Amino acid sequence: MASEARHLVDHGSEYPLVRLTGVFDAASAGPARSALLAVLAEQPEAVLVDVSEVATPSAEATAMLRDLRRDTADWPAAHLTLCDPRGAAAWPGAGWPVWPDAAAAVAELGKPEPDRRHSLDLEPVVGAARRSRELITEACGRWDRHDLAGPACIVVTELVNNVVVHVRTPMTVLLALHGSGISVAVRDRSTHIPTYTGGPVPATAYGGRGMLLIDSVSEKWGNLPLDDGKVVWALLAAEDGPPPAGRRNAAGASMTDPARG
């Protein structure tokens, strides 16, 4: 019997709103996760997920939300919020904050701050890295994060050049302010994931040398696999910010509920 689950993405509200409806099972949880990841890959400040019309929340739906939150804990640090008048008791173990409806969630989150996040669409051509560095230099100056402009330019140059040389698809550079630090990411249309193991890297390796440089200047880095590509990201901490919890490279990104700043 075909699943009656549906998902609808509404970009017309203050924050992206994903409406899940119907009966979710093992077959329909996967497409819903893909839809949520596609929204998260756009790096919004928050994502609201209206589950008020999900009939009798299932273990599959709860597990999908729990795993998504775990797998997206480091990037892009968006607030993830469920909207359901049935309350958190309907979603035991999901780990998401639950508000009765979207209006209540927005009232808690506050209005979006557009200048905290920027994006730049680029073709895989010579000059793409230069344009991305210009975006970062201008944003870091406006955010008073001058100490991060250099490391961020190193990161974005390596990420963009990997796309230009190896992937050869259109890309989007994503830049965001996170407290005293910033995140730099590039989304492309290839599902091939660059790897770095910390050892010697062949000159022809895809992403190896770039990841070595990125690892040396970032607090942590990782990737967010998507159905139609990926996002490779790095978080950079300010010199006067809190000490990093320890550098690590993550197989997938994570999103907690970060403090504004």
N, C-alpha and C positions, 0 to 999 in steps of 0.2 A: 504494500500500500504506500502511495507517495506521501511524503511528509507535507504537512500543512504549514510548516514554518515559513516566515517571511522576514525580510529585513529591508528597511527603507532608510536612506540617508538624507537628512534635511540640512543643507548648508545655509538656510535662510535665517536661522536663529543666531543669537549672540555667540553661542558655541555650537560646533557641529553636534547634531542630535541624530542618533541612530535608533530607530524604532524596531524592536523585535516583537513579532507577533506569532501566535499559533503554538503548535506543539513541537518542541525541539527534541530530537533524538540524536543518536550517534552520526547519522547521515547528514542531518541539517546543521549540526553544531559547527562542522568544518567550514561551510560557506559563510556562516555568520562570523566566524573568527576572521576569515579572509576579508570580509567587508569592514570589520573593525580595524584590522591592520592597515587597510588602504586609507582609512580616515586618519589613523595615527601617523602614518608616514608623511602626511602633509604638515606635521608638526604644529597642531593647534595647541593653545594654552590649556584647553580642557576638552573632554569629550563626554557628552551626556548620553546615556543608553537607557531609553525608555523600555522597560520590560513589563509594564503594567498589563499588557495584553498577551503575555506568554502564559498559556494555560498550564496550571499546575507545574511550577518550575521543576524540571527533571534533574537527575544527577548529571546527565550529559551537558545540559546547559550550564549548571553550576560549575562543573569541572572546566568547561571551556572558558568561562569568565575568570576562574581562579588561575588557570594556566596562562591565560593572556596577560593578566596582571603580573604574574611572576616573570614571564618571558620578556616583558617590556618595562622592567623596573629601572633601567638606567638611562634610556633615551626614548623620547625627547622630554621626559619629566613632565608629562601632561597630567592634569588632574583627571582621574577616571571616576565617574559617578553614575550609579544606577538610580533610576527614577521608578518608584513603585509604591503605591499607597499601602501595599501589604507589609511593607517594612523589611528590615534586614532578616527577620525570622523566616521569610520566604526563600532566602538565599544563604542558607547556612554554609559557612566555609568558603564562600566566594571571595571574601576579603575586600570587597568594594564598599565605600560609604554609600548609604542608601537614603534618598530623599523622597518625599511623597510625590513630587512632580518636578518638571523642569524649572518652573518658576522658583520653587524653594531652593533648588540647587544653584541657580544663578544668583539668588539673593545671598547665599553663603559664599560663593566664589567671587562675587563682585563682577564688574564689567571687564571685558577683555582689555588688555593694554597692547595695542597694535605695534608699538615701537619695540616691544620685547622680542619680536620674531620677524625675520626677513627671509625672502626666498628669491632666487634668480634662476630663470630657465636659460639653459645654454645648449648649443649644438657642440658636438665633439670636434672642434676645430682649433687651430692655432690661435692663441689669444684668449681662450676660455679661462685658463688659469689666471691670467692677468686681470680679467674682469672680475673674477671671484675675489681676488686679493683687494681690489678697489672697494668692493662691497664691505669686506671685513674691516679694512682700515678706516673707512668712513663710520661704520657702526661702532667700532671700538672707541673711536674718538668721541662720538656722541654719548656713549655709555660711560665714559671715563674709565675705560679698561685698556689704557694704552699699553700696559705691560703684557697684555695677552695678544696684541695685534701681531707681533712677530711669530709666536708659536702657532697662532691660528692660521696665519698665511702659509706656514710650512705644511700644516695639515691639509688645508684646502688645495694647495698646489699638488701635493701627492695624490689626493683623491681625484681631483679633476683630471690630472694627466693620466692616471690609470684608465679613466673612461676614454679619454681621447686616443690613447695608444692601443689599448687592449679591447675595450668594450665596444666603442664606436656607436653609441646610441645617444639620443638626446638625454640630458640630465637636468636635475634641479639641485642647486646649492641651497642648503638650509642653515640658517644661523639664528641662534637664540641666546638670550640672556638668562642665566640661572644663578640667582643670588649674586655672589661676588665673581662667579665664573661664567663661561659661555660654552655652548656646544656648537660644533661644526659638523655638517653632514652633507653627503652627496647621494642623491637617489638616481639610479640609472635603470635601464630596461633589460639588464642581464641577470639571470639567476645564479651565475657563477660567483662564488664567494672567494675573495682574496684571503690568503692564509699567511700566517707568520708564526713560526715555532720558536723563535729566539736564537736559532743557530745560523750558520752561514747560508746565504741566499744566492742561488744562481743568478747570473746577470740577466737571464731571460725569464725569470720567474714573474708571474703575474702578481703584483701587489706586494711581493716579499720585501723588497728594499723600501718601498713606500711605507709599509706597515712598521718596519724597523724605525724609521724616522718618526712616525706618528706615535709609536710606543714611547719614544724617548722624550717627547714634549707634552704628552697628555696624561691626565690623571687615570683615565680608563678609556677604552674604545671597544667597539663591537659592530655587529651588523644586525639588521632587521630584515629577514627574508620575506619577500612578498610573492604573490602568485605571478606577477608580471615583472619581477626584477628584485631590487634590494635597496636598502639604505645602509651605507657604511658611515659610522659616526665616531666622534671623539669628544670627550669632555675635558675642558681645560680649566684648571683652578687658578685663581688669582694668587699672587705672591703673598698678599696680606690677608687672604681668606683662611678658613679653617683648614687644618691639615687633612690631606686625603686619607681615606679609609684604607688605602692600599691599591696600587695599580693592578688592574686585571684586564684581560681581554675576554669579552663575553660573546657567547655564540649568538645571543639575541639580545635586544635591548630591553630595558625595564622602565616602568613608569610608576613612581610612587606619588605621594601627594606633597609636592615641594612647597616650601614657603616662598612667598613672593619676595622679590628684592631686586 
